[in-house]
């Protein structure tokens, strides 16, 4: 049986993309290219502004810059190939290219999930324990929370990929998605994968659901604390919290529906995949810059400095 699997193993997967037809409208290429360029520019602006503007050297903006970096990496794992595939008749990806894509999607996705929790901790301390904020959120704590996010992302992806790389793939090789989706690739293995599918649902779906619920509860507690105060600072805190809640909902929503509540409709799965890997990294910088006067001012100072330099 092992000899048979080696002789018939596949070396690549075929991605159907947004449409099962081999011809994809050119406007998809234009839209995705525009959005990806906007993701790169928007998130880089936030990272550069936080690094070079002294007014943004605070824990909240430290985490925001790292969130933008995670978004840059997450969108860059699959989006460039998705854009290139719009110009190809046959959309293929090598077996190990597919494995790498799944590894890094879950690595940066899991890391961003942990980072959003770290951002919630920062806001909780700032709102509920303001007098001890600088003491609690020291540089050592910030670095520790950031490193923990990277470690959690690595554990999250490794705990799944360690079982995937050893699966035999010798039959159908068509993935009905825009990139290698873990739950879809598992189903193509030439062996029983029911237990493995349950592991993926438990690891990705239920974990996302639990984290999302805990984050919402923490933000509700913070909003309740703010409502007991009446000041300009409280109004600013509410605005910041609403931005955080929006980002958390956009990030966890698609992940929860993809893994915890799997759909029978591939069109819904494709829409959520696009939303998770492209739309969310595109919206995050817009949400934070439009609702944050300090960030808008910092970007304006950076732009003026660049113009005057030239």
MARGUTI-462357 format. One record per atom (N, C-alpha, C): z, y, x; residue in one letter. Coordinates in steps of 0.05 Angstrom, whole numbers, padded with zeros to 5 digits, always signed. Layout:
ZYXA...
This chain:
+00000-00024+00017X+00000+00000+00000X+00000+00025+00017X+00016+00025+00039X+00016+00048+00057X-00011+00053+00070X-00025+00030+00077X-00052+00033+00089X-00071+00045+00069X-00069+00037+00044X-00086+00047+00022X-00081+00077+00019X-00056+00086+00020X-00050+00114+00016X-00061+00130+00039X-00059+00119+00064X-00069+00134+00087X-00100+00137+00086X-00113+00116+00076X-00142+00116+00075X-00153+00134+00053X-00137+00138+00032X-00147+00153+00009X-00133+00179+00005X-00116+00187+00024X-00101+00212+00022X-00120+00236+00022X-00113+00256+00007X-00130+00280+00005X-00122+00300+00027X-00140+00317+00035X-00135+00336+00056X-00134+00365+00045X-00141+00369+00020X-00141+00396+00008X-00137+00395-00022X-00130+00417-00033X-00127+00420-00062X-00147+00441-00072X-00155+00437-00097X-00173+00456-00110X-00157+00473-00129X-00158+00500-00126X-00143+00518-00143X-00163+00529-00165X-00155+00525-00190X-00173+00535-00211X-00171+00565-00215X-00150+00578-00205X-00148+00607-00208X-00141+00615-00236X-00149+00639-00244X-00143+00649-00271X-00159+00636-00292X-00183+00625-00284X-00201+00613-00304X-00210+00586-00293X-00214+00567-00311X-00224+00541-00303X-00254+00542-00296X-00267+00564-00302X-00295+00568-00295X-00297+00575-00266X-00319+00566-00253X-00323+00572-00224X-00330+00601-00220X-00340+00615-00241X-00347+00643-00239X-00324+00661-00250X-00314+00678-00233X-00292+00696-00241X-00303+00725-00241X-00297+00740-00263X-00306+00768-00264X-00297+00784-00240X-00315+00801-00230X-00310+00817-00206X-00287+00836-00211X-00282+00844-00236X-00261+00864-00241X-00233+00852-00234X-00230+00826-00235X-00205+00814-00226X-00200+00819-00197X-00222+00817-00181X-00220+00822-00152X-00211+00851-00148X-00223+00870-00162X-00217+00898-00158X-00189+00904-00166X-00180+00894-00189X-00153+00899-00199X-00132+00888-00180X-00135+00863-00171X-00116+00850-00154X-00115+00864-00126X-00138+00872-00116X-00140+00886-00091X-00125+00913-00092X-00129+00928-00114X-00116+00953-00118X-00086+00950-00119X-00077+00930-00135X-00048+00925-00138X-00036+00917-00112X-00049+00900-00097X-00038+00891-00071X-00036+00914-00051X-00056+00931-00050X-00054+00954-00032X-00031+00972-00041X-00028+00975-00067X-00005+00992-00078X+00022+00979-00070X+00023+00952-00071X+00048+00939-00063X+00054+00945-00034X+00034+00942-00017X+00039+00947+00012X+00047+00976+00017X+00033+00995+00005X+00038+01023+00010X+00065+01031-00002X+00070+01023-00027X+00095+01031-00041X+00120+01020-00027X+00120+00994-00020X+00143+00982-00008X+00147+00991+00021X+00125+00996+00036X+00127+01006+00063X+00138+01034+00063X+00130+01050+00043X+00141+01078+00041X+00172+01077+00038X+00182+01059+00022X+00211+01057+00018X+00224+01048+00044X+00213+01027+00057X+00225+01017+00082X+00225+01039+00103X+00203+01053+00107X+00201+01074+00128X+00219+01098+00121X+00220+01105+00096X+00237+01128+00088X+00267+01122+00093X+00276+01097+00087X+00304+01090+00092X+00310+01089+00121X+00291+01079+00137X+00296+01076+00166X+00297+01103+00180X+00280+01122+00172X+00277+01147+00187X+00291+01171+00174X+00300+01169+00149X+00314+01191+00136X+00344+01187+00137X+00358+01204+00151X+00387+01202+00153X+00402+01203+00126X+00390+01217+00107X+00403+01220+00081X+00404+01193+00066X+00388+01174+00074X+00387+01148+00060X+00401+01126+00075X+00417+01134+00095X+00432+01113+00111X+00458+01107+00097X+00456+01092+00075X+00479+01083+00059X+00474+01054+00051X+00495+01040+00043X+00492+01011+00035X+00471+01007+00014X+00470+01024-00007X+00451+01020-00029X+00422+01021-00019X+00416+01040-00002X+00389+01042+00008X+00383+01022+00030X+00403+01013+00044X+00400+00991+00063X+00390+00966+00048X+00402+00959+00025X+00394+00936+00010X+00366+00941-00004X+00362+00966-00012X+00336+00972-00025X+00313+00969-00005X+00317+00977+00020X+00296+00974+00040X+00290+00945+00045X+00311+00928+00046X+00308+00900+00050X+00295+00886+00026X+00301+00896+00002X+00288+00886-00022X+00258+00891-00021X+00251+00915-00012X+00222+00922-00009X+00209+00904+00012X+00224+00898+00033X+00213+00880+00054X+00208+00852+00042X+00227+00842+00027X+00224+00816+00013X+00200+00816-00005X+00197+00838-00020X+00174+00841-00038X+00147+00840-00023X+00147+00854+00000X+00123+00854+00017X+00116+00825+00025X+00136+00811+00034X+00131+00783+00044X+00124+00765+00021X+00138+00767-00001X+00133+00750-00024X+00105+00753-00035X+00096+00777-00038X+00069+00782-00048X+00047+00774-00028X+00054+00776-00002X+00034+00770+00019X+00031+00740+00024X+00048+00723+00013X+00046+00694+00017X+00021+00684+00003X+00016+00693-00021X-00006+00681-00037X-00028+00702-00045X-00020+00727-00049X-00039+00747-00060X-00064+00751-00044X-00063+00753-00017X-00089+00756-00002X-00108+00733-00007X-00099+00709-00008X-00117+00686-00013X-00127+00687-00042X-00110+00695-00061X-00118+00698-00089X-00141+00718-00091X-00139+00740-00077X-00160+00761-00077X-00185+00750-00065X-00183+00736-00042X-00207+00725-00029X-00220+00704-00046X-00204+00688-00061X-00215+00667-00077X-00232+00678-00100X-00227+00703-00109X-00243+00714-00130X-00273+00717-00121X-00278+00717-00095X-00305+00720-00085X-00317+00692-00078X-00302+00671-00082X-00311+00644-00075X-00317+00628-00100X-00337+00611-00099X-00343+00593-00121X-00323+00570-00122X-00317+00559-00098X-00298+00537-00096X-00273+00547-00083X-00250+00546-00097X-00225+00556-00087X-00208+00533-00077X-00208+00528-00051X-00194+00506-00039X-00172+00516-00020X-00152+00499-00016X-00131+00504+00004X-00124+00478+00017X-00119+00478+00043X-00113+00453+00057X-00086+00443+00047X-00081+00417+00052X-00055+00405+00044X-00032+00419+00057X-00033+00424+00083X-00011+00438+00097X-00010+00467+00091X-00033+00479+00085X-00033+00507+00076X-00019+00510+00049X-00023+00490+00032X-00009+00489+00006X+00021+00486+00010X+00029+00468+00028X+00057+00464+00034X+00070+00489+00045X+00056+00503+00063X+00066+00528+00074X+00069+00549+00053X+00050+00551+00035X+00051+00570+00013X+00075+00566-00004X+00080+00541-00012X+00103+00535-00029X+00129+00540-00014X+00130+00533+00012X+00154+00537+00028X+00162+00567+00028X+00143+00584+00035X+00149+00613+00038X+00153+00627+00011X+00139+00617-00010X+00144+00629-00036X+00173+00625-00045X+00184+00601-00040X+00212+00595-00048X+00231+00607-00028X+00223+00609-00003X+00240+00621+00018X+00246+00650+00011X+00224+00666+00007X+00228+00694+00001X+00238+00698-00027X+00230+00681-00046X+00240+00683-00073X+00270+00678-00074X+00279+00657-00061X+00308+00651-00060X+00324+00672-00046X+00312+00682-00024X+00325+00704-00009X+00328+00729-00025X+00307+00736-00040X+00308+00760-00057X+00329+00757-00080X+00331+00732-00090X+00350+00727-00111X+00379+00732-00100X+00384+00723-00076X+00410+00727-00064X+00415+00757-00058X+00393+00770-00049X+00396+00799-00043X+00402+00815-00067X+00391+00808-00090X+00397+00822-00115X+00426+00819-00123X+00438+00796-00116X+00466+00792-00121X+00483+00810-00102X+00474+00812-00077X+00487+00829-00058X+00486+00859-00067X+00463+00867-00078X+00461+00894-00089X+00480+00899-00112X+00484+00878-00128X+00502+00880-00151X+00531+00883-00141X+00538+00869-00119X+00564+00871-00107X+00569+00899-00097X+00548+00910-00084X+00550+00938-00073X+00555+00958-00096X+00540+00955-00118X+00544+00974-00140X+00571+00970-00154X+00580+00945-00155X+00607+00940-00167X+00629+00953-00152X+00628+00951-00125X+00648+00963-00108X+00647+00994-00110X+00622+01005-00111X+00618+01034-00112X+00629+01045-00138X+00626+01030-00160X+00634+01040-00187X+00663+01034-00194X+00671+01009-00188X+00698+01000-00196X+00719+01005-00175X+00712+01008-00150X+00731+01013-00129X+00720+01035-00110X+00715+01058-00121X+00702+01080-00105X+00719+01089-00081X+00745+01089-00083X+00762+01098-00061X+00762+01080-00037X+00755+01054-00041X+00754+01035-00020X+00726+01027-00012X+00706+01042-00023X+00678+01034-00019X+00670+01032+00010X+00675+01053+00025X+00666+01054+00053X+00681+01033+00070X+00706+01027+00062X+00721+01007+00077X+00711+00979+00071X+00705+00973+00046X+00696+00946+00038X+00667+00941+00047X+00650+00961+00042X+00621+00957+00048X+00616+00968+00076X+00629+00956+00096X+00625+00964+00124X+00599+00953+00134X+00591+00962+00158X+00566+00952+00170X+00566+00922+00174X+00590+00911+00181X+00593+00882+00185X+00588+00867+00159X+00598+00878+00138X+00594+00865+00111X+00565+00866+00103X+00552+00889+00108X+00524+00892+00100X+00507+00871+00115X+00511+00869+00141X+00495+00850+00157X+00501+00821+00148X+00526+00816+00142X+00534+00789+00133X+00520+00782+00107X+00520+00801+00088X+00507+00796+00062X+00477+00792+00065X+00464+00808+00083X+00436+00805+00088X+00429+00778+00101X+00445+00770+00121X+00440+00744+00134X+00444+00722+00114X+00464+00725+00097X+00469+00704+00076X+00446+00701+00058X+00432+00724+00052X+00408+00723+00034X+00386+00706+00047X+00382+00710+00073X+00362+00695+00088X+00369+00665+00089X+00395+00660+00094X+00404+00632+00095X+00401+00618+00068X+00408+00632+00047X+00405+00620+00020X+00376+00615+00014X+00359+00633+00021X+00330+00629+00017X+00320+00605+00032X+00330+00601+00057X+00321+00578+00073X+00332+00552+00061X+00357+00552+00053X+00368+00528+00040X+00354+00521+00014X+00349+00542-00001X+00335+00538-00027X+00308+00525-00024X+00292+00534-00006X+00265+00523-00002X+00266+00496+00012X+00284+00493+00032X+00285+00468+00047X+00295+00445+00030X+00314+00451+00012X+00325+00430-00005X+00304+00418-00023X+00282+00432-00028X+00260+00422-00045X+00237+00411-00028X+00229+00426-00007X+00206+00419+00009X+00211+00394+00025X+00236+00388+00032X+00241+00364+00048X+00233+00338+00033X+00232+00340+00006X+00224+00317-00010X+00193+00318-00016X+00182+00342-00015X+00154+00345-00022X+00135+00337+00000X+00142+00344+00025X+00123+00339+00047X+00118+00309+00052X+00136+00292+00043X+00132+00264+00047X+00118+00250+00024X+00111+00264+00003X+00098+00252-00020X+00069+00244-00013X+00060+00221-00023X+00032+00213-00019X+00014+00227-00040X-00008+00239-00031X-00028+00252-00049X-00054+00238-00045X-00062+00221-00064X-00086+00204-00060X-00104+00204-00085X-00096+00219-00106X-00112+00219-00130X-00123+00246-00136X-00119+00257-00161X-00129+00283-00168X-00118+00305-00150X-00134+00325-00144X-00125+00346-00126X-00130+00374-00137X-00132+00376-00164X-00137+00401-00177X-00111+00414-00187X-00105+00438-00177X-00081+00453-00185X-00089+00475-00204X-00080+00474-00229X-00089+00493-00249X-00071+00518-00247X-00075+00533-00225X-00059+00557-00220X-00074+00575-00200X-00063+00599-00195X-00075+00617-00175X-00066+00611-00147X-00044+00596-00144X-00034+00587-00118X-00020+00561-00121X-00010+00549-00100X+00003+00523-00101X+00030+00526-00114X+00033+00518-00138X+00058+00519-00153X+00072+00492-00149X+00097+00494-00141X+00113+00470-00135X+00113+00449-00157X+00118+00458-00181X+00120+00440-00204X+00093+00427-00211X+00071+00441-00206X+00045+00429-00211X+00035+00410-00189X+00041+00417-00164X+00033+00400-00142X+00048+00373-00142X+00073+00374-00150X+00089+00349-00152X+00076+00329-00170X+00065+00338-00192X+00053+00321-00212X+00028+00307-00202X+00016+00316-00180X-00008+00304-00169X-00002+00282-00149X+00024+00277-00143X+00031+00256-00124X+00026+00229-00135X+00019+00210-00117X+00012+00183-00126X+00037+00165-00126X+00058+00176-00138X+00083+00161-00141X+00099+00173-00164X+00120+00159-00171X+00137+00169-00193X+00153+00193-00183X+00151+00216-00197X+00164+00241-00189X+00182+00253-00210X+00190+00237-00229X+00207+00247-00251X+00233+00259-00241X+00246+00244-00223X+00272+00254-00212X+00268+00279-00196X+00246+00279-00181X+00240+00303-00164X+00234+00327-00181X+00221+00324-00204X+00215+00346-00222X+00241+00357-00233X+00260+00339-00239X+00286+00348-00249X+00301+00363-00228X+00298+00355-00202X+00310+00369-00180X+00300+00398-00178X+00273+00401-00181X+00261+00427-00179X+00271+00445-00202X+00273+00434-00226X+00282+00449-00249X+00311+00458-00245X+00328+00439-00234X+00356+00445-00229X+00359+00466-00207X+00343+00462-00186X+00346+00480-00162X+00335+00508-00168X+00313+00510-00181X+00300+00536-00185X+00307+00548-00212X+00302+00533-00233X+00305+00543-00260X+00334+00549-00268X+00351+00529-00266X+00379+00532-00275X+00394+00551-00257X+00388+00550-00231X+00400+00569-00212X+00393+00597-00218X+00368+00602-00225X+00359+00629-00232X+00372+00638-00258X+00375+00620-00277X+00387+00626-00303X+00417+00633-00299X+00431+00618-00284X+00460+00623-00279X+00464+00649-00265X+00448+00654-00244X+00450+00679-00229X+00443+00703-00246X+00423+00700-00263X+00415+00722-00281X+00437+00729-00301X+00450+00708-00312X+00472+00713-00331X+00496+00726-00317X+00502+00717-00293X+00525+00729-00278X+00519+00758-00271X+00494+00764-00263X+00487+00791-00257X+00488+00809-00281X+00479+00799-00304X+00480+00815-00329X+00509+00821-00336X+00526+00801-00334X+00555+00805-00340X+00567+00826-00322X+00560+00824-00296X+00571+00844-00277X+00562+00872-00283X+00536+00875-00291X+00526+00901-00297X+00537+00912-00323X+00543+00894-00342X+00556+00903-00367X+00584+00914-00361X+00598+00900-00343X+00625+00909-00335X+00623+00937-00322X+00603+00940-00305X+00600+00966-00291X+00593+00988-00310X+00575+00982-00330X+00568+01002-00350X+00592+01010-00367X+00609+00990-00373X+00633+00995-00389X+00652+01013-00373X+00654+01009-00348X+00671+01025-00330X+00661+01054-00329X+00634+01057-00327X+00622+01083-00325X+00626+01099-00352X+00624+01085-00374X+00626+01098-00400X+00654+01110-00405X+00673+01100-00390X+00700+01111-00393X+00703+01138-00378X+00683+01145-00362X+00683+01170-00347X+00662+01189-00359X+00665+01214-00354X+00645+01233-00363X+00640+01254-00342X+00620+01250-00326X+00613+01269-00305X+00584+01266-00297X+00575+01284-00280X+00547+01282-00270X+00544+01257-00253X+00565+01250-00237X+00563+01227-00220X+00560+01201-00237X+00574+01201-00260X+00571+01178-00278X+00543+01175-00289X+00531+01198-00296X+00503+01198-00306X+00484+01187-00285X+00489+01195-00260X+00472+01185-00237X+00476+01155-00233X+00501+01146-00236X+00507+01118-00233X+00494+01101-00255X+00493+01112-00279X+00480+01098-00301X+00450+01095-00295X+00438+01116-00286X+00409+01116-00279X+00404+01095-00258X+00421+01094-00237X+00417+01074-00216X+00420+01046-00226X+00441+01042-00243X+00446+01015-00255X+00422+01006-00272X+00411+01024-00288X+00389+01017-00305X+00365+01008-00289X+00361+01021-00266X+00339+01013-00248X+00344+00985-00237X+00370+00980-00229X+00377+00953-00219X+00373+00932-00241X+00382+00938-00265X+00380+00918-00287X+00350+00912-00293X+00334+00933-00292X+00305+00929-00297X+00292+00910-00276X+00299+00915-00251X+00288+00899-00229X+00298+00870-00231X+00324+00867-00237X+00335+00840-00240X+00321+00825-00263X+00317+00838-00285X+00303+00825-00308X+00275+00818-00301X+00260+00835-00288X+00232+00830-00280X+00231+00807-00260X+00251+00804-00242X+00250+00783-00222X+00258+00756-00234X+00280+00755-00248X+00291+00730-00257X+00276+00720-00282X+00266+00738-00299X+00253+00730-00324X+00231+00709-00320X+00210+00715-00304X+00189+00695-00300X+00198+00669-00287X+00217+00671-00268X+00227+00647-00254X+00241+00629-00273X+00257+00641-00291X+00272+00625-00311X+00252+00610-00330X+00232+00625-00340X+00213+00612-00358X+00196+00592-00345X+00188+00596-00320X+00171+00577-00306X+00185+00550-00302X+00211+00551-00293X+00224+00527-00285X+00244+00516-00305X+00259+00534-00318X+00279+00524-00337X+00268+00517-00364X+00246+00531-00372X+00233+00526-00397X+00203+00522-00393X+00195+00499-00381X+00167+00495-00375X+00149+00495-00400X+00126+00508-00398X+00107+00510-00420X+00086+00488-00418X+00075+00481-00441X+00053+00463-00441X+00027+00478-00438X+00027+00504-00442X+00004+00521-00440X+00001+00531-00412X-00022+00524-00399X-00027+00533-00371X-00031+00563-00370X-00042+00574-00392X-00047+00603-00392X-00021+00619-00389X+00000+00609-00402X+00026+00623-00400X+00037+00620-00372X+00034+00596-00360X+00044+00591-00333X+00029+00610-00313X+00003+00613-00317X-00013+00630-00299X-00004+00659-00302X+00000+00668-00326X+00009+00695-00330X+00036+00700-00317X+00055+00681-00319X+00081+00685-00307X+00079+00683-00277X+00061+00667-00266X+00057+00665-00237X+00047+00692-00226X+00028+00704-00240X+00017+00730-00232X+00039+00751-00234X+00055+00750-00255X+00076+00770-00259X+00097+00768-00237X+00104+00743-00229X+00125+00738-00209X+00116+00746-00181X+00091+00740-00174X+00082+00744-00147X+00068+00770-00142X+00058+00783-00163X+00042+00808-00160X+00054+00831-00175X+00060+00828-00200X+00069+00850-00217X+00096+00860-00209X+00115+00842-00205X+00143+00850-00198X+00144+00865-00172X+00132+00855-00149X+00132+00871-00125X+00118+00898-00128X+00099+00900-00147X+00085+00925-00152X+00103+00945-00167X+00119+00935-00186X+00135+00952-00203X+00161+00961-00189X+00172+00945-00172X+00198+00951-00160X+00199+00979-00146X+00180+00985-00128X+00180+01012-00115X+00176+01034-00135X+00160+01029-00156X+00156+01050-00177X+00182+01056-00192X+00196+01034-00199X+00222+01037-00214X+00242+01053-00198X+00245+01046-00172X+00265+01058-00156X+00258+01087-00148X+00232+01092-00143X+00225+01120-00135X+00225+01139-00158X+00215+01130-00181X+00213+01148-00204X+00241+01155-00216X+00260+01137-00213X+00287+01141-00225X+00307+01152-00204X+00298+01156-00179X+00316+01163-00158X+00307+01188-00144X+00321+01210-00149X+00313+01236-00138X+00315+01236-00108X+00336+01223-00097X+00339+01222-00068X+00316+01208-00054X+00306+01187-00066X+00284+01172-00054X+00258+01189-00056X+00254+01202-00078X+00230+01219-00081X+00231+01242-00061X+00254+01254-00057X+00257+01276-00038X+00252+01266-00009X+00263+01242-00003X+00259+01231+00024X+00230+01225+00029X+00215+01214+00010X+00187+01208+00013X+00171+01234+00016X+00179+01255+00002X+00166+01281+00005X+00171+01293+00032X+00196+01290+00043X+00202+01300+00070X+00185+01285+00090X+00183+01258+00086X+00168+01242+00105X+00138+01250+00104X+00128+01255+00081X+00099+01263+00078X+00095+01290+00091X+00113+01309+00087X+00110+01336+00099X+00111+01334+00129X+00129+01317+00139X+00132+01314+00168X+00106+01302+00180X+00095+01283+00166X+00070+01270+00176X+00047+01290+00176X+00045+01306+00154X+00024+01326+00152X+00026+01347+00174X+00051+01357+00179X+00056+01377+00199X+00051+01366+00227X+00056+01340+00231X+00051+01327+00257X+00022+01327+00264X+00005+01323+00244X-00024+01322+00248X-00036+01350+00247X
